[in-house]
Amino acid sequence: MSENPLQAPPPVPLIDLVIQHRLMAPEIRDAVLKVFSEQKFILGEEVSLLEQEIAAYCDAREAIGCASGTDALILALMALDLTPGDEVITSPYTFFATASAIFRLGLKPVFVDIDPVSFNMDPVATEAAITPRTKAIMPVHLFGQCVEMDPIWRTATRLGIPIIEDACQAIGAEYRKRRAGVLGTMGCFSFFPTKNLGGAGDGGLITTDDPVIATRLRRLRVHGQTGMYEHAEVGLNSRLDALQAAVLRVKFRSLEQWTLARQRNARRYATMFHEYGIADALTLPTALPDRRHVFNQYCVRVPNGKRDEVLKSLKEQGIGCGVYYPLPLHLQPCFASLGYQPGSMPASELASKETLALPIYPELTEPQQDRVVKALCVAFGRPVKRTLQGVMNRPKMLSIPVRVSEPERQ
């Protein structure tokens, strides 16, 4: 039967986890069944092997699995022996867990504004925010691109302030050829299903080069236990399940392939935006020098107050899209006691009003991306056709720098 030309094309989801699972379902099923056959569900060999693999991937000496990315942040802070009221500098333009991990331990989040190009915390503002009460800095490698770490690291080292990287969106990202997770004292990762390396539920991990901190983290994740029913301190119940580790180990083998596919999709978007003549209507994400951007999200900016209008149009056309962080953390009601007011973080507040996430998952096809860009043409009231002028005006460098470790696969 021929396809009905009047039938609407299938929607393009913002994230599609089903197609990825179909490709590796037999391997995952075997790995899960192995855990069930052994009946060893908590920590154990699967977790230890995953820790070793992730540590090697990040070039870290130690990796400690835990129950979630949020717990990774909490455990990292606990390992520093901070005192209630101590200040931790971080970004207001990020997922809630970054600041909640600080706040729930009785610490004070001190927000600094972002660089509007990378969406990451501004190193100059970070240094200016340091006070005698500053006991940690928590930079967030947002959307898959590392913070400008060198000036932050130099300042922190000079003042003896530890750095906890929130790398929950940035596994495999690099800054000056060093991986996220080894750019500070500790690095925290999330294995939430929609991450570049996602499990079948919650999961997290902390990397560090400090063996003393690693030993403490392993103790903290099991109620502070040092032996059977012996507890040196009060910790958490934050153990990574063997089932999650088994799933993650299967998926980890494809992480580099998926990263290259995300980067390919980012390059393809940039080309299509110019060929369809709408590159001037929005601001594309920028991969900064000395970075490896892994595109956990692909967020464009829609200026002039048109973001929500464009969002509505895309959804009506069956295009998955979303807004990350429509209200920055310094303006969240639960943090009102910190005293921030509208206008205190202008770059973060503008980003919350302008950013729009488009599909970028590895299995996204060229025809699907073409649909996304055509839908944007409709949303902006532009002609829906590729133009010779657009091709001629295409920028000379649309490539995203990558560190190729294996051939790119379609």
C-alpha positions in Angstrom: 0.0 0.0 0.0 1.4 3.4 -0.9 1.9 6.0 1.8 -0.8 8.6 2.1 0.7 11.9 1.0 -1.7 13.8 3.3 -0.7 11.7 6.4 1.4 13.7 8.9 5.0 12.5 9.2 5.8 10.7 12.5 6.9 13.0 15.3 10.5 13.6 16.1 11.0 13.1 19.9 13.3 15.2 21.9 14.9 12.1 23.3 14.3 8.5 22.1 15.6 5.8 24.5 13.6 3.0 22.9 15.5 2.9 19.6 18.8 2.7 21.5 17.6 -0.1 23.7 16.4 -2.2 20.7 19.9 -2.2 19.3 21.5 -3.6 22.4 18.6 -5.4 24.1 20.1 -8.9 23.8 23.4 -7.9 25.4 21.6 -6.0 28.2 19.3 -8.9 28.8 22.2 -11.3 29.1 24.0 -9.0 31.6 20.9 -8.6 33.7 20.2 -12.3 33.8 23.7 -13.0 34.9 23.2 -10.7 37.9 19.9 -12.5 38.7 21.5 -15.9 38.4 24.2 -14.9 40.9 21.8 -13.1 43.2 24.4 -10.4 44.1 22.5 -7.2 43.7 24.3 -4.7 45.9 27.8 -3.4 44.9 30.0 -6.4 44.2 32.0 -7.3 41.1 29.8 -5.6 38.5 30.1 -2.3 40.3 33.8 -2.7 40.9 34.4 -3.4 37.2 32.3 -0.4 36.2 34.3 1.8 38.6 37.5 0.6 37.1 36.3 1.2 33.5 35.0 4.7 34.2 38.1 5.7 36.2 40.3 4.6 33.3 38.1 6.5 30.8 38.3 9.7 32.8 42.0 9.1 33.6 41.2 9.2 37.3 42.9 7.1 40.0 39.7 6.2 41.8 35.9 6.0 41.0 33.2 5.3 43.5 29.7 4.3 42.4 26.7 5.6 44.3 22.9 5.7 44.0 22.4 8.9 41.9 24.1 12.0 40.6 22.5 13.9 43.4 24.0 11.6 45.9 27.4 11.9 44.2 27.3 15.7 44.9 26.1 15.2 48.5 28.8 12.6 49.2 31.5 14.7 47.7 30.5 17.6 49.9 30.3 15.3 53.0 33.8 14.1 52.3 35.2 17.7 52.7 34.1 18.0 56.4 32.4 21.3 55.8 30.6 23.2 58.6 27.0 24.5 58.5 27.1 28.0 57.1 30.2 27.4 55.0 29.8 28.8 51.4 30.0 26.8 48.2 30.2 28.8 45.0 28.2 27.4 42.0 26.0 28.4 39.1 22.3 29.4 39.2 21.8 28.1 35.7 21.7 24.3 36.2 19.6 21.4 37.4 18.2 21.8 40.9 20.3 19.1 42.5 23.5 21.2 42.2 22.2 23.7 44.8 20.0 21.4 46.7 23.0 19.2 47.6 24.7 22.2 49.1 21.6 23.5 50.9 20.4 20.3 52.4 23.8 19.9 54.2 23.4 23.2 55.9 25.8 24.9 53.6 25.2 28.2 51.8 25.0 28.2 48.0 26.7 31.3 46.6 25.6 31.8 43.0 27.7 33.5 40.3 26.5 34.4 36.9 27.3 32.6 33.7 29.2 33.2 30.6 26.4 33.7 28.0 28.2 31.8 25.3 28.9 28.6 27.1 26.2 28.8 29.7 28.9 27.9 32.3 29.8 29.9 35.4 32.0 32.9 34.8 35.5 32.5 36.2 35.9 36.2 36.9 32.6 36.3 38.8 33.7 33.2 40.7 36.9 34.7 42.0 35.0 37.9 43.0 32.6 35.9 45.0 35.2 34.2 47.2 35.1 35.2 50.9 36.7 33.8 54.1 33.7 31.5 54.4 34.2 30.0 50.9 35.0 26.3 51.5 34.4 24.8 48.1 33.7 25.7 44.4 31.2 23.6 42.4 31.5 24.4 38.7 28.9 22.8 36.5 29.9 21.5 33.0 26.5 22.3 31.5 25.0 20.7 28.4 28.2 18.7 27.8 30.8 21.4 27.7 33.5 22.0 30.4 33.8 25.2 32.3 36.8 27.5 31.7 38.7 25.7 34.5 42.2 27.0 34.4 41.5 30.4 36.2 39.2 28.7 38.6 41.7 26.0 39.4 44.6 28.5 39.8 42.5 30.6 42.2 41.3 27.5 44.2 44.8 26.1 44.4 46.2 29.4 45.7 43.6 29.7 48.4 43.4 26.0 49.3 39.7 25.7 48.2 38.6 22.2 46.9 36.8 21.9 43.6 33.8 19.6 43.1 33.0 19.2 39.4 29.3 18.7 38.6 30.0 16.7 35.5 26.6 15.0 35.5 25.9 16.1 31.9 29.5 15.9 30.7 31.0 12.3 30.7 33.6 12.3 28.0 33.8 16.1 27.8 37.3 17.6 27.8 39.1 20.7 28.7 42.6 21.1 27.3 42.7 17.4 26.5 41.8 16.4 30.1 38.5 14.7 30.8 35.7 16.0 33.0 36.1 14.4 36.4 39.8 15.1 36.8 39.7 18.9 36.6 39.3 19.4 40.4 39.3 17.5 43.7 36.4 15.3 42.8 34.1 14.9 39.8 30.4 13.9 40.1 28.5 12.0 37.4 24.9 10.9 36.8 23.7 7.8 35.0 20.1 9.0 34.8 18.5 7.3 31.7 18.6 10.5 29.5 22.3 11.1 30.1 24.9 10.3 27.4 25.6 7.2 29.4 22.3 6.3 31.0 21.2 3.4 33.1 17.8 1.7 33.6 17.1 4.0 36.6 19.1 6.2 38.9 22.8 5.8 39.4 25.9 8.0 40.0 29.6 8.0 40.4 32.4 10.1 41.9 36.0 10.3 40.5 39.0 11.5 42.4 42.8 11.2 42.4 43.0 11.3 46.2 43.0 7.8 47.8 42.1 9.2 51.2 39.0 10.8 49.9 38.2 7.7 47.9 38.3 5.6 51.0 36.1 8.0 52.8 33.6 8.1 50.0 33.3 4.3 50.0 32.6 4.4 53.7 30.1 7.2 53.5 28.0 5.4 50.8 27.4 2.5 53.2 26.2 4.4 56.3 29.8 5.2 57.4 30.4 1.6 58.0 34.0 0.3 58.7 33.1 -3.3 59.6 30.1 -5.4 60.3 27.8 -3.2 62.4 30.6 -0.8 63.1 30.2 2.8 62.0 32.9 5.5 62.1 30.6 8.2 61.1 27.0 8.8 59.9 26.9 8.3 56.1 24.2 7.5 53.6 22.6 4.5 52.0 23.8 5.3 48.5 25.1 2.1 46.9 25.0 1.5 43.2 23.0 -1.6 42.3 24.8 -4.4 40.5 21.9 -4.5 38.0 22.5 -0.8 37.1 26.3 -1.4 36.8 25.7 -4.4 34.5 23.5 -2.3 32.2 25.9 0.6 32.3 28.9 -1.7 31.4 27.1 -2.9 28.3 26.2 0.6 27.2 29.6 2.1 28.2 31.2 0.2 25.2 29.2 2.4 22.9 29.7 5.7 24.6 32.4 7.0 22.3 30.4 6.0 19.2 27.4 7.8 20.6 29.4 10.9 21.4 30.7 11.1 17.9 27.1 10.7 16.6 26.0 13.6 18.8 28.8 15.8 17.5 27.9 14.8 13.9 24.3 15.8 14.6 25.5 19.2 15.9 27.6 19.8 12.8 24.7 18.8 10.6 22.3 21.2 12.4 24.7 24.1 11.8 24.9 23.3 8.1 21.2 23.0 7.7 20.4 26.2 9.6 22.5 28.1 7.1 21.3 26.2 4.0 17.7 26.9 5.0 18.5 30.6 5.8 17.4 30.7 9.4 20.8 30.9 11.1 20.3 34.6 11.7 17.0 33.9 13.6 18.7 32.1 16.5 22.1 31.6 18.2 23.6 28.2 17.9 25.6 26.5 20.6 29.3 27.2 20.5 32.1 24.6 21.1 34.8 26.8 22.7 38.5 26.4 22.0 40.3 23.7 23.9 37.0 21.9 24.6 35.5 18.6 23.6 31.7 19.2 23.7 29.7 16.0 24.1 26.2 17.6 23.5 24.2 16.1 26.3 21.8 18.8 25.1 21.7 20.9 22.0 20.3 24.3 23.2 19.8 27.2 20.8 18.9 30.7 21.8 15.7 32.3 20.5 16.0 36.1 21.1 13.5 38.9 21.2 11.0 37.2 23.5 10.0 34.7 20.8 11.2 31.5 22.5 7.8 30.3 23.9 6.1 31.1 20.6 8.7 29.0 18.7 8.4 26.2 21.3 4.6 26.1 20.8 4.9 26.0 17.0 7.4 23.1 17.1 5.3 21.1 19.4 2.3 21.6 17.2 4.3 20.3 14.2 5.3 17.2 16.2 8.9 18.2 17.0 10.2 17.3 20.4 11.7 20.3 22.2 12.0 21.6 25.7 13.2 24.4 28.0 15.9 23.6 30.5 15.8 25.7 33.6 13.0 28.2 32.9 13.6 29.7 36.4 17.2 30.0 37.5 18.1 28.6 41.0 18.7 32.0 42.6 15.0 32.8 42.0 13.5 29.5 43.2 11.1 30.0 46.1 12.9 27.5 48.3 16.1 29.6 48.1 14.4 32.9 48.9 16.2 33.1 52.2 19.5 33.6 50.3 18.3 37.0 49.4 18.7 37.1 45.6 16.5 39.3 43.6 15.4 39.4 39.9 18.2 41.1 37.9 21.0 39.9 40.2 22.1 37.3 37.7 21.2 38.9 34.3 23.0 36.4 32.0 21.4 33.4 33.7 18.0 35.0 33.7 18.2 35.8 30.0 19.3 32.3 29.2 16.3 31.0 31.1 14.1 33.1 28.8 15.8 32.3 25.5 17.2 28.8 25.4 15.4 26.0 23.6 16.6 22.4 23.4 16.3 20.5 20.1 16.7 16.7 19.5 20.4 15.6 19.5 20.3 11.9 20.6 22.8 9.7 18.7 20.2 7.7 16.7 18.7 10.9 15.2 18.7 10.6 11.5 19.4 13.2 8.8 15.7 13.2 7.6 14.6 13.8 11.2 17.0 16.7 11.5 15.7 18.1 8.2 12.2 18.0 9.7 13.3 19.9 12.8 14.9 22.6 10.7 11.9 22.9 8.4 9.6 23.2 11.4 11.8 26.0 12.7 11.4 27.7 9.3 7.6 27.5 9.8 7.9 28.8 13.3 10.0 31.8 12.2 7.8 32.5 9.2 10.6 31.8 6.8 10.5 29.9 3.4 10.8 26.2 3.8 13.5 25.5 1.3 17.3 25.2 1.0 18.7 28.2 -0.8 21.9 28.7 -2.8 22.5 31.9 -0.9 22.4 29.9 2.3 24.9 27.5 1.0 27.2 30.3 -0.2 26.9 32.0 3.2 27.7 28.9 5.1 30.5 29.6 7.6 33.9 28.2 6.8 34.2 26.2 10.1 31.1 24.3 11.2 33.1 21.4 12.5 33.1 20.6 16.2 36.6 19.6 17.4 36.5 15.9 18.3 39.0 13.4 19.7 38.4 10.4 17.4 39.1 7.1 19.0 37.2 4.9 16.5 35.6 5.4 13.1 32.3 7.2 13.1 29.5 4.8 12.5 26.2 5.7 10.9 
